Amino acid sequence: MYNKGMEAREPDNIGLENSVYTEDDAVRPELILHIESLTKSGNETALKALVEPLHEAELGDILEALDADIRAKLISLVGGKFDYASLTEVDEAVRLEVVNAIPNEQIAEAVTELDSDDAVFILEDMEQVDRDEILSLVPFEERSRIIRSLDYPEETAGRRMQTEFVAVPPFWTIGQTIDYLRDDSNLPESFYEVFVIGPSFELIGYVKLDTILRTSRKTRIEDIKEPTVHPIPVLEDQEEAARVFERYDLVSAAVVDEANRLVGVLTIDDVVDFIQQEADEDIKRLAGVGDEELSDSVWEITRSRFTWLLLNLFTAIMASAVIGLFDATIQEMVALAILMPIVASMGGNAGTQSMTVAVRGLATKDIDNYNMVRTIRREVMVGFLNGIFFAILIGMIATFWFSNVDLGFIIGIAMVINMLFAAFAGILIPIGLEKMQIDPAIASSVFVTTVTDVIGFFAFLGLAAWWLGI
């Protein structure tokens, strides 16, 4: 993937330093102001000279930094010099906003020039009517490739693969292969190996480009081919495909259908994108914010978060109901009301730590049937030891704060109990949800918080009522 720290290739006449980005990795405000000025004045020549040399990632970041009306006018002024691959680098909301502002004929022309995976990425979220109209304007060969990828489910290797690849029969010689690579203008712009296929397009193996360059022209492909390393099924989840790349240090991988026919190729740049996408989704789900993006509207974000906040409200009512059971106890000793949030808060934080480790371990398959018991035991021991350490600390604080040794013992014991239950909940709830085929990243936090609040309040107030006889 492109590194934003790399030097940009912007013209010298915009008066900036040699980078599109500041040291904080944000687009330079001077550049944004300059582009806005050129766009508002309709300076087509200067805009083209400025935009054309930019990498697609740079242009994508610039588009996200511009206002909607400026984006549309910029693309209109730049025309054929605009790199539509930059739309794969922006938020979904921005991408849809841009494509909706561009005539379908212009999008169809751009799609024809893009790699199939980039074209699919741009078209997949569009309205079906617009997508069909655009595809009807695309040449037959490109259209059939795009439609084939769009027919596969979202977040599968088939949807994310590039359908342009290089494949040759095993009986070809190195000389024939090199001539083919030099002469065929329809080959992908970049590739890392040449696949070897049989008469029915079944995948036989592959040959690395460096092997081809170092081998005599008379050598047959079948004599130097290697067996394909871990071909990826076309219906494989993209997260599983990424795991294969990570485990075997792949740069690219063949994608095959049920009959082992070669249908596409996944490359490392695409894999990095959806590794980041999956990690981003997991982090957001842990906080109950769904798949929202920074460019979403206030109403969309509000609607996305409301469900989980509503569920949190009911769990908070449960915790309050536990407190209500001991209202007489609290009235007799106000110090309990002051101290009880500490127990619940510490348990909640400890539970969140265990839960985060569990959710990430399940997502990356680091937690499996072979190490699950060991992982649970470890987290519980960590919770128990932290509970003892913090019990001693908060017990001493409570004793000196309220001059009450009994109160120090009570909160210390409650701390150990809640930290222990927090560790159990933090590790067992995600594992249990995973076993029930429920995404632990979505639902774990609500249940873990409920357990730590209820157990924390019940342990502290219950012990106080029993110990102090209130």
Secondary structure by P-SEA (a helix, b strand, c coil): ccccccccccccccccccccccccccccaaaaaaaaaaaaacaaaaaaaacccccaaaaaaaaaaccaaaaaaaaaaacccccccccccccaaaaaaaaaaccaaaaaaaaaaccaaaaaaacccccaaaaaaaaaaccaaaaaaaaaaaaccccccccccccbbbbbcccccaaaaaaaaaccccccccccbbbbbcccccccccccaaaaaacccccccccccccccccccccccaaaaaaaaaaacccbbbbbcccccccccccaaaaaaaaaaaaaaaaaaaaccccccccccaaaaaaaaaaaaaaaaaaaaaaaaaaaaaaaaaaacccccccaaaaaaaaaaaaaaaaaaaaaaaaacccccccaaaaaaaaaaaaaaaaaaaaaaaaaaaaaacccaaaaaaaaaaaaaaaaaaaaaacaaaaaaaaacccccccaaaaaaaaaaaaaaaaaaaaaaaaacc
